């Protein structure tokens, strides 16, 4: 047991050291204008710690990555990863990585079938267990994502944010976030953005730790898991605007 503790301590220390080096190189890009880091944790520790934990997970769980990759390839074909453009830090567009959960089945006219027709049983399992999300570990290593932060949404939503809601892009988006542990997809869009802004304005180690613990509980207990389609934000905002007018 003692040797195991020493091994993991050395491994984590090595990953953290690499994380600080990577963070130092990235800082040349500077922080997004108008956002001032809340404290020492956000300014100097959060990014190295994100990198260290992501690298540690990749090293320890590579067999799981391999198993899922093989299963996706057999059940859904190629490519193994689903990629999609999302707005990140400062609104900069990046490609998010997830394991595929749907096939590429098309109708007689060559158009993709509706999502519910292409979502496989294995795909439902990946989504319900959030295993499809672990591909985002690579986004964390690249610096596109943080472990905790506002979830990156679709680029088509960008024109529909209010000026206040745009501030969710002042920090790196996250693998999980404050809104995800307070209802996930079961709360109104405005409330989700309110949670995002609240987190963005006061990032702390304790809050991140709490969010990670609750996320683990939510995933393992399968709480607030919503597999049905949620109304797109752009459609929601259009409808809401028409109703108010």
Order of alpha helices (4+ residues) and beta strands (2+ residues): alpha-alpha-alpha-beta-beta-alpha-alpha-alpha-beta-beta-alpha-alpha-alpha
